[in-house]
Amino acid sequence: MQERVDVAIVGAGPAGIFAGFELLTRRPGLRVVMLEAGADLAERSCPTAEGNVARCVGCVPCDIMRGFGGAGAFSDGKYNLTTEFGGWLQEFLPEADVLDLIEYVDGINLRFGAPSELFTTKDSALRKQALAFDLHLLQATVRHLGTENNLRILGELHRFLRPCLNMHFNSPVTKIEPQKSGFLLTVAGQSASPRTFFADFVIAAPGRAGAEWFAEQCKALGLGLFNNQVDVGVRVELPYEVFSHITDEVYEAKLVYRTKQYGDSVRTFCMNPRGYVVTENTDGIITVNGHSFRDSTLHSRNTNFALLVSNRFTYPFNEPHQYGKRIASFSNLLGGGALVQRFGDLVRGRRTNEHRLGQSFTKPTLAATPGDLSLVLPKRHLDNIIEMIYALDKLAPGTANDDTLLYGVEVKFYSSRLRLSPELEIDIKGLFAIGDGAGVTRGLAQASASGVHVGRVLAGRMST
């Protein structure tokens, strides 16, 4: 049976949610369907996060990575109100317009109960201090929702959308076929025979977990792709006090360093004061990430953040997603999932074992396998990370302590990018691409903003 709709949104992450929100706010009578490979928000759960098991058991699909709210649902909900990082929307729109979109998203979050407190690096003395050590602090204003508030706000958005949006969960789209006027979407559901939808317009919002799927769809449609950067690194965990003078002031410091040895860029990412290191499962590949809560009763004694090495490759390389997955697979092969190593052991060229980890003053917040990251990460990446840690140690003494923990690996999966119009429409008229998985953004704020933008474009186009 085929269902006819005005707009099909593929993906229920922040980009898809805000596209639906804006489209239906402006054109409430439209027939809009949202097709999501994962579960509904209330049905998403993780045995590891809930403490039922010590390690990832490989649920398919992974409820941390897929479902309503996307991979950001169980994140700590950091919205960076800036264009200095977080995506490439400013390549399609004037910077002022991107900021307006981000502020609009921020206003919606506030409407649904986001905390009013803001952190900012603007005019911070920390910027000057960092420059003394050749560390470059990116300017941004951050609204930190906290994992618990992030989920609550997503619940409010869900309640807003549910009466006017037809949502299908556990319904992965297997094929998008352009027709004479519109698109035929094939959906593999729980029934034996696949369902089909005919849509006048399609908004592809696949999210990070769907980046590889989206690249395959683009190739099947004969669309040319060009490579995004590949970000591979580790998650650092250390006592809260080491970075407290930074995180108490700006909460999250986006610090960029260019290594002297190779001239590569290394950056801090997703800083979580008093947070927890967690795992994610992307199509069977276990990687690490970090979360933190607003509620002080849920705080840990540690701070964690990622150190990511950014690389861009040239022809004939054309699989940035696969590159990251291959590196992560070494960690999975050696450790059965995530690995953890003391910094002191790494620089001395020895493997961390249970005994050394047990003696560590920094107690891990994630049950990872003690091991040797030098057997996982390419030498160039590892050299860059070690150099960055010593640079950070000058700004935050104690970063390079022996008991600083490094978890591997952290990978940010960005799709190969498409040529898009300023409306974020691809070369096939009526098909739009938004969010992280489409290679347009890389963060909650810009992903949501990209959804608002396309929602407005379509609302305007369909009113004529």
C-alpha positions as CSV (number, residue, x, y, z in Angstrom):
1,M,0.0,0.0,0.0
2,Q,1.3,3.4,-1.0
3,E,0.8,6.5,1.1
4,R,0.8,10.0,-0.5
5,V,2.3,12.9,1.4
6,D,3.4,16.4,0.7
7,V,6.8,16.1,2.5
8,A,8.8,13.1,3.7
9,I,11.5,13.8,6.4
10,V,14.0,11.0,6.5
11,G,15.5,11.0,10.0
12,A,14.2,12.2,13.4
13,G,17.4,13.8,14.8
14,P,17.6,17.6,15.6
15,A,17.7,18.5,11.9
16,G,14.6,16.5,11.0
17,I,12.8,17.6,14.2
18,F,13.3,21.3,13.6
19,A,12.5,21.0,9.9
20,G,9.2,19.4,10.8
21,F,8.6,22.0,13.6
22,E,9.2,25.0,11.3
23,L,7.3,23.5,8.3
24,L,4.2,22.7,10.4
25,T,4.3,25.9,12.4
26,R,4.1,27.9,9.1
27,R,1.9,25.5,7.1
28,P,-0.1,23.4,9.7
29,G,-2.3,21.7,7.1
30,L,0.5,19.9,5.3
31,R,0.7,16.1,5.1
32,V,4.2,15.4,6.5
33,V,5.7,12.0,7.4
34,M,8.8,11.4,9.4
35,L,10.6,8.1,8.8
36,E,13.2,7.0,11.4
37,A,15.3,3.9,11.5
38,G,15.4,3.9,15.3
39,A,12.9,3.8,18.1
40,D,10.5,6.4,19.5
41,L,11.9,8.6,22.3
42,A,10.1,6.8,25.1
43,E,11.3,3.4,23.8
44,R,15.0,4.3,23.6
45,S,17.1,2.7,26.2
46,C,20.7,1.5,26.6
47,P,21.6,-1.4,28.9
48,T,25.0,0.0,29.5
49,A,23.8,3.5,30.4
50,E,21.2,2.0,32.7
51,G,23.8,0.0,34.5
52,N,22.4,-3.4,33.5
53,V,25.6,-4.5,31.8
54,A,29.2,-3.4,32.1
55,R,29.9,-3.2,28.3
56,C,28.0,-2.6,25.1
57,V,26.1,-5.7,24.0
58,G,25.6,-4.5,20.4
59,C,21.9,-3.7,20.2
60,V,20.5,-3.4,16.7
61,P,19.8,-0.6,16.1
62,C,21.7,1.2,18.8
63,D,19.3,3.3,20.9
64,I,22.1,5.7,21.7
65,M,22.7,6.5,18.0
66,R,19.3,6.2,16.4
67,G,15.7,7.1,17.2
68,F,13.8,10.3,17.9
69,G,16.3,12.9,18.9
70,G,19.1,11.2,17.0
71,A,22.6,10.7,18.4
72,G,22.3,13.9,20.3
73,A,19.3,12.7,22.4
74,F,21.5,11.3,25.2
75,S,24.3,13.9,24.8
76,D,24.8,16.6,27.3
77,G,22.9,19.1,25.1
78,K,25.5,21.7,24.3
79,Y,24.2,24.3,21.9
80,N,27.1,26.5,20.6
81,L,25.6,29.8,19.5
82,T,28.3,30.6,17.0
83,T,29.5,30.2,13.4
84,E,33.2,29.6,14.3
85,F,32.6,25.9,14.5
86,G,29.8,23.4,14.4
87,G,29.3,23.1,10.6
88,W,29.4,24.7,7.2
89,L,26.1,26.5,7.0
90,Q,27.9,29.8,6.5
91,E,29.1,28.4,3.1
92,F,25.5,28.4,1.9
93,L,24.0,31.4,3.8
94,P,25.3,34.8,5.0
95,E,26.9,34.5,8.5
96,A,24.3,36.8,10.0
97,D,21.5,34.6,8.7
98,V,23.1,31.5,10.2
99,L,23.3,33.3,13.6
100,D,19.7,34.3,13.3
101,L,18.7,30.7,12.7
102,I,20.8,29.5,15.6
103,E,19.3,32.1,17.9
104,Y,15.8,31.1,16.7
105,V,16.5,27.5,17.7
106,D,17.8,28.7,21.0
107,G,14.6,30.6,21.6
108,I,12.5,27.4,21.0
109,N,14.7,25.5,23.5
110,L,14.1,28.2,26.0
111,R,10.4,28.1,25.3
112,F,10.4,24.4,26.2
113,G,12.4,24.9,29.4
114,A,16.1,25.1,28.6
115,P,18.2,26.6,31.4
116,S,18.6,30.4,31.1
117,E,22.3,30.4,32.0
118,L,24.8,31.1,29.2
119,F,28.6,30.6,29.1
120,T,30.8,32.7,26.8
121,T,34.4,32.8,25.8
122,K,34.0,36.3,24.4
123,D,36.3,38.8,26.1
124,S,37.7,36.0,28.3
125,A,41.2,36.4,29.7
126,L,41.6,32.8,29.0
127,R,42.0,33.6,25.3
128,K,45.1,35.6,26.0
129,Q,46.5,33.0,28.3
130,A,46.0,30.3,25.7
131,L,47.7,32.3,23.0
132,A,50.9,32.4,25.1
133,F,51.1,28.6,24.5
134,D,50.0,28.8,20.9
135,L,46.6,27.5,21.8
136,H,43.7,29.2,20.0
137,L,40.4,29.6,21.9
138,L,37.5,29.9,19.6
139,Q,34.8,32.4,20.6
140,A,31.4,31.1,21.3
141,T,28.4,31.4,23.6
142,V,27.2,28.0,24.9
143,R,23.9,27.0,26.4
144,H,24.4,23.7,28.3
145,L,21.1,21.9,28.7
146,G,22.5,18.8,30.5
147,T,21.5,15.3,29.5
148,E,18.4,15.2,31.7
149,N,17.1,18.6,30.4
150,N,18.0,17.7,26.8
151,L,15.7,14.6,27.0
152,R,12.9,16.6,28.6
153,I,13.0,19.2,25.9
154,L,13.0,16.6,23.2
155,G,9.9,15.2,24.9
156,E,8.2,18.6,24.6
157,L,9.1,18.8,21.0
158,H,7.7,15.3,20.5
159,R,4.4,16.3,22.1
160,F,4.2,19.4,19.9
161,L,4.8,17.4,16.7
162,R,2.8,14.3,17.4
163,P,-0.7,15.7,16.6
164,C,0.3,17.1,13.2
165,L,3.2,14.9,12.0
166,N,2.9,11.2,11.0
167,M,5.9,9.6,12.7
168,H,7.1,6.0,11.8
169,F,9.8,4.5,13.9
170,N,11.9,1.3,13.3
171,S,11.3,2.2,9.6
172,P,14.5,2.6,7.7
173,V,14.3,4.0,4.2
174,T,16.0,1.6,1.8
175,K,15.6,3.6,-1.4
176,I,14.7,7.1,-2.7
177,E,13.6,7.1,-6.3
178,P,12.9,10.4,-8.1
179,Q,9.7,10.3,-10.2
180,K,8.3,12.7,-12.8
181,S,6.9,14.9,-10.1
182,G,8.0,13.8,-6.6
183,F,9.7,10.8,-5.0
184,L,9.0,7.2,-4.2
185,L,10.4,6.1,-0.9
186,T,10.7,2.4,0.0
187,V,10.6,1.6,3.8
188,A,11.6,-1.6,5.4
189,G,9.4,-2.0,8.4
190,Q,8.5,-4.8,10.8
191,S,6.0,-6.3,8.3
192,A,7.1,-8.9,5.7
193,S,6.5,-6.6,2.7
194,P,8.1,-3.1,2.5
195,R,5.9,0.0,2.6
196,T,6.1,2.8,0.1
197,F,5.5,6.6,0.3
198,F,5.1,9.0,-2.5
199,A,6.2,12.5,-1.5
200,D,6.3,15.8,-3.4
201,F,9.4,16.8,-1.5
202,V,12.0,14.9,0.5
203,I,14.2,16.3,3.3
204,A,17.1,13.9,4.0
205,A,18.2,14.4,7.6
206,P,20.1,11.1,8.3
207,G,22.2,12.1,11.3
208,R,25.7,10.8,12.0
209,A,24.6,7.2,12.2
210,G,23.1,7.5,8.8
211,A,26.0,9.2,7.1
212,E,27.1,6.1,5.3
213,W,23.6,5.2,4.2
214,F,23.1,8.7,2.8
215,A,26.4,8.5,0.8
216,E,25.2,5.2,-0.7
217,Q,21.9,6.8,-1.6
218,C,23.6,9.6,-3.3
219,K,25.8,7.3,-5.3
220,A,22.8,5.3,-6.4
221,L,21.2,8.6,-7.6
222,G,24.4,9.4,-9.6
223,L,25.3,12.4,-7.4
224,G,28.9,13.5,-7.2
225,L,30.3,13.7,-3.6
226,F,33.4,15.4,-2.3
227,N,35.2,14.5,0.9
228,N,34.7,16.1,4.3
229,Q,37.5,16.0,6.9
230,V,38.1,12.9,9.0
231,D,38.3,13.5,12.8
232,V,39.9,10.8,14.8
233,G,41.3,10.9,18.3
234,V,40.8,10.0,21.9
235,R,38.7,11.1,24.9
236,V,40.7,12.5,27.8
237,E,39.6,12.0,31.4
238,L,41.2,13.8,34.3
239,P,40.3,15.2,37.8
240,Y,37.8,18.0,37.6
241,E,40.2,20.4,39.4
242,V,42.7,20.3,36.5
243,F,40.4,22.2,34.1
244,S,38.1,23.9,36.7
245,H,39.6,27.3,36.2
246,I,38.6,27.0,32.5
247,T,35.2,25.1,32.8
248,D,34.0,27.2,35.7
249,E,34.3,30.3,33.5
250,V,33.4,29.2,30.0
251,Y,32.1,25.6,30.6
252,E,33.5,24.4,27.2
253,A,36.7,25.6,25.8
254,K,37.2,25.0,22.1
255,L,41.0,25.0,21.8
256,V,42.8,24.5,18.5
257,Y,46.5,23.8,18.2
258,R,48.7,23.3,15.2
259,T,51.4,20.7,15.9
260,K,55.0,21.6,15.4
261,Q,56.0,18.1,14.2
262,Y,53.5,17.7,11.4
263,G,51.6,21.0,11.1
264,D,48.3,19.2,11.7
265,S,45.3,20.7,13.5
266,V,44.2,19.2,16.8
267,R,41.2,20.5,18.7
268,T,39.3,19.9,21.9
269,F,35.7,18.9,21.5
270,C,32.7,18.2,23.7
271,M,34.1,19.2,27.1
272,N,32.1,17.7,30.0
273,P,32.9,19.1,33.5
274,R,32.1,16.5,36.2
275,G,30.9,14.3,33.4
276,Y,31.1,10.7,32.2
277,V,32.8,8.8,29.4
278,V,30.3,6.7,27.4
279,T,30.3,4.4,24.4
280,E,28.4,4.6,21.2
281,N,27.6,1.9,18.7
282,T,27.6,2.9,15.0
283,D,26.7,-0.2,12.9
284,G,28.6,-2.5,15.2
285,I,31.6,-0.2,15.7
286,I,32.1,0.9,19.3
287,T,33.5,4.4,19.8
288,V,33.6,6.7,22.8
289,N,31.9,10.0,23.7
290,G,31.2,12.1,26.8
291,H,28.1,13.3,28.7
292,S,27.4,15.5,31.6
293,F,24.4,16.5,33.7
294,R,23.1,19.9,35.1
295,D,21.9,18.2,38.3
296,S,24.8,18.3,40.8
297,T,23.7,15.1,42.4
298,L,24.6,13.3,39.2
299,H,28.1,14.8,38.9
300,S,31.3,12.8,38.8
301,R,34.7,13.8,40.1
302,N,36.2,14.0,36.6
303,T,36.2,16.2,33.5
304,N,36.4,14.6,30.0
305,F,36.9,16.0,26.6
306,A,37.9,14.8,23.1
307,L,41.1,15.5,21.4
308,L,40.5,15.2,17.6
309,V,43.0,15.2,14.8
310,S,41.5,16.6,11.6
311,N,42.7,15.4,8.2
312,R,41.6,16.1,4.7
313,F,42.6,13.6,2.0
314,T,42.8,14.0,-1.7
315,Y,42.1,11.7,-4.7
316,P,41.9,8.7,-4.9
317,F,40.7,8.6,-1.3
318,N,36.9,9.0,-1.2
319,E,35.7,7.1,1.9
320,P,36.1,9.3,5.0
321,H,33.5,7.3,6.9
322,Q,35.2,4.0,6.2
323,Y,38.6,5.4,7.3
324,G,37.2,6.3,10.8
325,K,35.5,2.9,11.1
326,R,38.6,1.0,10.2
327,I,40.6,2.7,13.0
328,A,37.8,2.2,15.5
329,S,37.6,-1.5,14.6
330,F,41.2,-2.0,15.8
331,S,40.2,-0.8,19.2
332,N,37.2,-3.2,19.1
333,L,39.4,-6.0,18.0
334,L,41.9,-5.6,20.8
335,G,39.6,-4.6,23.6
336,G,36.3,-6.0,22.7
337,G,35.1,-2.4,22.6
338,A,36.7,0.7,24.0
339,L,40.3,0.8,25.3
340,V,41.7,3.0,28.1
341,Q,45.3,3.8,28.7
342,R,47.1,6.0,31.3
343,F,49.0,8.8,29.6
344,G,52.2,7.9,31.6
345,D,52.0,4.4,30.2
346,L,51.5,5.7,26.6
347,V,54.5,8.0,26.6
348,R,56.7,5.2,28.2
349,G,55.7,2.8,25.5
350,R,54.0,0.3,27.7
351,R,50.5,-1.2,27.9
352,T,48.2,-0.2,30.7
353,N,47.0,-3.3,32.6
354,E,44.4,-3.9,35.3
355,H,47.0,-3.4,38.1
356,R,48.3,0.0,36.8
357,L,44.7,1.2,36.1
358,G,43.7,0.1,39.6
359,Q,46.5,2.1,41.1
360,S,45.6,5.3,39.1
361,F,44.5,8.3,41.1
362,T,42.1,9.1,38.3
363,K,39.2,6.6,38.5
364,P,37.6,5.8,35.2
365,T,33.9,6.6,34.7
366,L,33.7,4.0,31.9
367,A,34.4,0.3,32.2
368,A,36.9,0.0,29.3
369,T,39.6,-2.5,28.6
370,P,43.1,-1.5,29.7
371,G,45.4,-1.6,26.7
372,D,47.8,0.2,24.3
373,L,46.5,2.9,22.0
374,S,49.7,2.8,20.0
375,L,48.5,-0.4,18.5
376,V,45.3,1.3,17.4
377,L,45.9,4.8,16.3
378,P,48.2,5.8,13.4
379,K,51.6,7.1,14.6
380,R,50.9,10.5,13.2
381,H,47.6,10.9,15.0
382,L,49.2,9.7,18.3
383,D,52.2,12.0,18.0
384,N,49.8,14.9,17.4
385,I,47.7,14.0,20.4
386,I,50.7,13.7,22.7
387,E,52.0,17.0,21.6
388,M,48.6,18.6,22.2
389,I,48.4,17.2,25.7
390,Y,51.8,18.8,26.6
391,A,50.6,22.1,25.1
392,L,47.4,21.9,27.2
393,D,49.5,21.1,30.3
394,K,50.9,24.6,30.1
395,L,47.5,26.1,30.2
396,A,46.0,23.6,32.7
397,P,48.9,22.0,34.7
398,G,48.1,18.4,35.4
399,T,46.8,17.5,32.0
400,A,50.0,15.6,31.3
401,N,50.0,13.7,34.6
402,D,50.7,10.0,34.4
403,D,47.2,9.1,35.6
404,T,45.4,11.1,32.9
405,L,43.2,8.6,31.1
406,L,42.9,8.3,27.3
407,Y,40.0,6.3,25.9
408,G,40.1,5.1,22.3
409,V,38.9,5.8,19.9
410,E,36.7,8.8,19.3
411,V,35.6,9.3,15.7
412,K,33.3,11.9,14.3
413,F,31.6,10.3,11.2
414,Y,30.9,13.0,8.6
415,S,29.5,12.1,5.3
416,S,31.0,13.0,2.0
417,R,29.5,16.3,1.0
418,L,27.1,17.1,-1.9
419,R,26.9,20.2,-4.0
420,L,23.9,22.1,-2.6
421,S,22.1,25.3,-3.4
422,P,21.7,28.1,-0.8
423,E,18.3,26.4,0.0
424,L,20.2,23.2,0.8
425,E,18.6,21.6,-2.3
426,I,20.6,19.0,-4.2
427,D,20.8,18.8,-8.0
428,I,17.6,16.8,-8.0
429,K,14.8,19.4,-7.6
430,G,12.7,18.8,-4.5
431,L,15.3,16.8,-2.5
432,F,17.0,18.6,0.3
433,A,19.9,17.6,2.6
434,I,20.4,18.8,6.2
435,G,22.2,18.0,9.4
436,D,25.4,16.1,10.3
437,G,24.8,13.0,8.3
438,A,24.4,14.9,5.1
439,G,27.8,16.6,5.7
440,V,26.2,20.1,6.2
441,T,26.7,20.5,10.0
442,R,28.5,18.9,12.9
443,G,26.7,19.9,16.0
444,L,23.3,20.4,17.6
445,A,22.9,24.1,17.0
446,Q,23.7,24.2,13.3
447,A,22.0,20.9,12.6
448,S,18.8,22.3,14.1
449,A,19.3,25.6,12.3
450,S,19.6,23.7,8.9
451,G,16.3,22.1,9.6
452,V,14.6,25.4,10.3
453,H,16.1,26.9,7.1
454,V,14.7,24.1,4.9
455,G,11.4,24.2,6.7
456,R,11.1,27.8,5.8
457,V,12.1,27.3,2.2
458,L,9.5,24.6,1.7
459,A,6.8,26.4,3.5
460,G,7.4,29.4,1.2
461,R,7.6,27.3,-1.9
462,M,4.4,25.3,-1.2
463,S,2.4,28.5,-0.4
464,T,2.9,29.8,-4.0
